[in-house]
Amino acid sequence: MSRSAAPSTTEARRTLPHAWRIAIVLFLATVLNYVDRQVLSLNAEHVMEEFRLNREQLGWILAAFRYSYAGFQIAGGWLVDLAGPWIIYPAAVGLWSLAGLLTAFSRSSFQLAAWRFLLGVGEAFNWPCALQVTRRLLDARDRALANGIFNSGSAFGALISPVLVTFLTLRYGWRASFVVTGALGAFWVILWSRVAGASRAVLAAPSPRRPLVAILAGILRRPSFWLLSVSAVIVNSASYLLADWIPLYLKTERHFSFAVGNLLAVVVFAGLDVGNLAVGFLSRRLAQAGLAVPVARLRAVLASCVLMTAAAGVGYTGSGALAVALLALTAVGVAGFLVIYLTLVQDVDPENTGAVAGLLGGIGNLSYGLASPYIGRLADLGRSRSVFVLAGLLPWLAFAALHRVLRAGGVR
């Protein structure tokens, strides 16, 4: 943010007393977000068999989710800024939960892709909404921890999904897992209205009305936006790779059974939880101890990139256990990097946090959507090793971009 920028009218000057309870509600929304999107990847081999798909074709279905997610993150971020997250957030959770439930009734690959597209429409609002909530309710010094709490929901959702989906699929069939997980969204909507109700006035407060084109033009003129876009493409894609492909990789290329492969994915996804919370607490502790915030964040990003480099070795080991361990280290690094990235996203244009988050998320999802079918094609050709090498080395480009931002003292 420019030093001369006026403070936002909806930006918290101090952390509201009940804000940490709302942070837990944001965490639960993000859990649901990842549970609903992961059901397909955990049941991928069953779906591929029933609809006679290869991995490249599965990649196109996964891409349908990313394309809608990308488009609606861009427009959705602006809408959240304009109207506030009070109504938009529960509406989005309800929409994506319905889309997940309807997936159970698919009768063709086209229907599968259509429901994944609708899932992306709803889920696109999660991060713009959550970032607006933490910006409006928490002091700047507390946001890294709050962001770490709610963002760890993606890891926790990924963590519990293999257990829940494996049980439901083995007991009742793969379609039942979509029904049950999709129905959970109704409970979250009730919880949101009860816990966040005390902050309704703040969360429903509109930002000054500005045309979307003018807002986007202002954001695109900021060098910090383009530097953060490198992370949006590379590190977010690494996160999506873990969520979309690792369960199938463990079962088809490491030859674990359906149950064992899904449960070993828990080990990988546990790394995401560790990275989210450890870096959030570390950043807060170092700032409280007097270390300059940009310096503390830069150290965390460096450590995260070192951990992500582990991915490059996944395809070169014959040991399934070692491959899982390397993937878990990669996950710790991915989550740690994204905690700092999300905090910097909030500083690009505080008045339009949702638009910034949506635009960056849209770029990241569109890029990954374009790559997803080719990830599947490489897997069909027995060349997954190349994907892991790229996942281990490309984050250093993202580090170089964030290094430039943080060495300058923060976002400008």
Secondary structure as GFF3:
##gff-version 3
##sequence-region A 1 412
A	DSSP	alpha_helix	19	42	.	.	.	ID=ss1
A	DSSP	alpha_helix	44	51	.	.	.	ID=ss2
A	DSSP	alpha_helix	55	83	.	.	.	ID=ss3
A	DSSP	alpha_helix	85	103	.	.	.	ID=ss4
A	DSSP	alpha_helix	109	123	.	.	.	ID=ss5
A	DSSP	alpha_helix	126	137	.	.	.	ID=ss6
A	DSSP	alpha_helix	140	172	.	.	.	ID=ss7
A	DSSP	alpha_helix	174	183	.	.	.	ID=ss8
A	DSSP	alpha_helix	185	195	.	.	.	ID=ss9
A	DSSP	three_ten_helix	196	199	.	.	.	ID=ss10
A	DSSP	alpha_helix	200	204	.	.	.	ID=ss11
A	DSSP	alpha_helix	212	220	.	.	.	ID=ss12
A	DSSP	alpha_helix	223	252	.	.	.	ID=ss13
A	DSSP	alpha_helix	258	288	.	.	.	ID=ss14
A	DSSP	alpha_helix	293	308	.	.	.	ID=ss15
A	DSSP	three_ten_helix	309	316	.	.	.	ID=ss16
A	DSSP	alpha_helix	320	348	.	.	.	ID=ss17
A	DSSP	three_ten_helix	350	352	.	.	.	ID=ss18
A	DSSP	alpha_helix	353	380	.	.	.	ID=ss19
A	DSSP	alpha_helix	384	393	.	.	.	ID=ss20
A	DSSP	alpha_helix	395	407	.	.	.	ID=ss21
###
